[in-house]
Each structure stands twice: as structure tokens, then as C-alpha cells.
Amino acid sequence: MNIREVLALNLRKLRQVKGLSQEELAHRADIDRTYVSALERSVYAATIDVVDNLAQALGVEAADLLKRPSRSKSD
């Protein structure tokens, strides 16, 4: 899984856990809703500043958005 896919997975998961729409998250992070959508689909690579804005809007650390899922022993 590449880093764009990791960000996409974590971003979507955390956004949904927080009960936020893409539009609301975009507003809180001061970015465009279509950009949030593109990030969640691994279309764009986010800058570190965007990752930080998204993390702040979600109330998490930026590292949480870039953390790779743990692999099971069967992988």
C-alpha cells in the first residue's frame, strides 16, 4: 500500500468516525471539498501542510493520517 492509499484510507475512516461530510471537513480544514474527495480516492498527493490542516480539523495528530495499517501474521 503506497502512502497516498494510506492517507486515503485513514482520512475516510477518521472522517466517518467523526461523523463529518467531506464538505464539512473541507470547510474546517480550509480546503475544497473536491480536493478532500480526490485525496480519499488517492488521486492527489497532499502536501504536509494539507495533512496538518486535515489532522487539526479531525482532532488527531498528522502522523495518525499517515500510519500504515498493522499487518496480520497471515500477511
N, C-alpha and C positions, 0 to 999 in steps of 0.2 A: 504494500500500500504506500503510495507516494504521499508527500506532505500535503499536497492540495486535497487529496482524498481524506486524509486525517482531519484537516481543518473542516472540510465539508461535513463529515460525519459528526464531529464534535459540536460544530456550530448548530446544525439542525437539531441534534439531540438536546443540547442545553437550551436552545430557544424554545423547543416544545415543552421541556420540563418547566421552564419559567412561564409557560402559557402565553408567549408572545407571538404575534404575527410577524411576518417578515417586514411588513410596513412599520409596525411599532418598534421593532429592533432597529431598523434603519433610522427612524426618527431619533431614537435615543443615542445612536452611535454617530449621528450626523453624516450619514451616507445615503445613497439612493437605494430604494427598495429593489430595483432590478439588479443592483450590484450584490446585495445580500443573496438574491436568488442565484446569481451566477456563481457566487462563492460556494453555495450549498450544492451546486452541480459540478463543482471542480472546473469551471470554465476559466476563471481568472486566478492568478496568484496574488494574494493580498500582501500589501506592504506591512511592515512591522507596526507602523502607526495605525493602520486599519485594524490589525489584530488586537492592538491595545484598546482602541475605541470600542470594538465589539465586546472584548472581555469586560471592560468597565460597565458597558450597558447591560451585560448579563450578570454582573456582580461576581465575576470569577477572576482568577489570575490568567494572564495571557498564556502562560505555559499550559493551562488546562485545555485550551483550544488546540494546542499542538501536540498533546500527549497521545502517543500511539496506543491503541487498544492492547491490552495484555493478551498474549498468545496462550492458548491452551496447550497442555502437554501433548495432545494428539496432533498438533500442527507440525 
